Amino acid sequence: MMLSPSRLQGVGTVQPWDNPPGTVGVGRLARIPVRHLRDEEPGCPMNRALSVRRDVFAAERVSSKTPREEFPFALVQELLDQLESGAAQSIEEAMERCSRTRSRCLPQHVTWSAAAAERYLDARRRDQESRDGADVPRTFRAPDAWIAFRTLEEPDERGITDYERTVWGRQYVSDDATLRELVIPAKGGAKERLPLPELAAVASVLYYGTPARIPSFEHHSPALRHPAPPPRPERVRVYSAGLTEGRVRLLRTTETDVFADWTAEEIMDLHEQHVVPRLGRVLDSRERIAGAHCAGCKALPECSVVPRVPALLVFPPPTRPRKRRTVSVSDLRAHHDCPARYHLTRVLKLPSSVQENEAVRRGRAVDRWLNVRHASADAPPCREVPLPADLPGLTDDELAPALGMLRAHRARCPLDNPAATRFRPQHRVMAHDPQSDVMVIASCDLVYEERGGVVVRETKTSAFPPGGRSVLLEKHPQLALSVLLLEAGVLGGDSRRSRVELEILRPDGVSLEEFDPGDEGTVEHARTVLASYTVPWSVETRYDAVPRPGYDCTGCEALSWCATGKERATAAG
């Protein structure tokens, strides 16, 4: 379907493109993945508009090298390509043929990938067998990706000549080419529903798409189209596949509960209603919002909304080129526990089979209730609000200690402070350290303002009284990070009037400790505490399964895939 510039415009006014400061390039190629068309897609509109312009680059090129594979599906996809194409007859043979990618994966990642590929193939086989005698034909792997093209002879108002829309997943086609299917892998269970606009965007690419290949080392160049493209299909279906569950499921729309099984005429209507307006928003938005996505942004060094704090944390100078990274205290703690655990759970985010214990569930339940209560400075103090009759996620036996903690909180509720304003629960803070080229991310339980200063409060739940004050920064390194962020002025406010609070809730009481970001000794202590985490994290390249002394592997989210963890868990009894 050849859309005119006015039809591609969508809602709003077409914005001529000017490269933001810190970037260079011509901006002729727009390659738009379906994920950018989601209504709820988080992130920065300017980052999206910039990222789809594949021939615009950072003026100072940043390395994309990583010591280990960071895409969780990389090996799974290669294994499935080998097996579904017939190039390999067994998972072992496929592994041998995928040696390059396999060598970049941790052993645990390899184990998960092999199991995921086998479960996927078994689920696909069952799905195909169920079609015998039905009105849905069997489908087979499509060797090339489907890409929806629109090519202009001259640059349009946006300066673009080549529009490409892409989807990610496993692509299949029937023998007679009348049916095209996409199976979207999920690391855990198969999804049941996706929003209608997202499914419409997927179906649109499958219907309008032409078989094509994106040059491996020339992603800034237009994709290479098949010289003799097949006719368009009569029907398109979109599935989800759960790689842990081992199930393939035909997706439904979230809004109307309709199966993603559409004819050509239906897809053309869906495209006009849901896809065209969103294309315009992706291409023409210019708002900037700081977030985790900033690490991959071409314009980060010159971005006006990201605070830059040289030497915020202690990072040794890099010994080799490396991809820009993000780091949070959760990342640092995971790496401190075990480098492999960090890579598997924080980078790859492989699914966990470990159930959360009572203490974790209780902490989450208490946090959720407090977050709702502290969302506005105009809300009444917690002492004036009845305790909840129940807390989601907790059993009756687990409820009493949690209610005791909420009752204890009433004595230290910040809403009782008449000078407190602008409450922001679960507030995310970002800062770029240009010396190390690392994005530092902090998720604060609560941030509020008081007499020109900024207060960061962290709330912890515990069944036991706290230890001595001197060890609290070591025990809770997020406090140390908050001290440094306030000292550097990242959260604004007068640092002389700012503070970090630690509220420790117990079933029978509460304590509140304060840390002064204007005190040199406190700042140096915080910097030293975090350096013990950041230095090992920053120089890590292997991510071996080497747990710290005393770490209990039985609670590790990656235990199912880790031979070392299983051995340690068995030895511990």
Secondary structure, 3 states (H helix, E strand, C coil): CCCCHHHHHCCCCCCCCCCCCCEEECCCEEEEEHHHHCCCCCCCHHHHHHHHECCEEECCCCCCCCCCCCCCCHHHHHHHHHHHHCCCCCHHHHHHHCHHHHHHCCHHHHHHHHHHHHHHHHHHHHHHHCCCCCCCCCEEECCCEEEEEEECCCCCCCCCCEEEEECCCEEEEECCCCEEEEEEEECCCCCCEECHHHHHHHHHHHHHCEEEECCCCCCCCCCEECCCCCCCCCEEEEEEEECCCCEEEECEECCCCCECEEEHHHHHHHHHHHHHHHHHHHHHCCCCCCCHHHHHCCCHHHCCCCCECCCCCCCCCCCCCCCCEEECHHHHHHHHHCHHHHHHHHHCCCCCCCCCCHHHHHHHHHHHHHHHHCCCCCCCCHHHCCCCCCCCCCCHHHHHHHHHHHHHHHHHCHHHCCCEEEEEEEEEEEEEECCCCEEEEEEEEEEEEECCEEEEEEEEECCCCCCCHHHHHHHCHHHHHHHHHHHCCCCCCCHHHCEEEEEEEECCEEEEEEECCCCHHHHHHHHHHHHHHHHHHHHCCCCCCCCCCCCCHHHCCCHHHCHHHHHHHHHCC
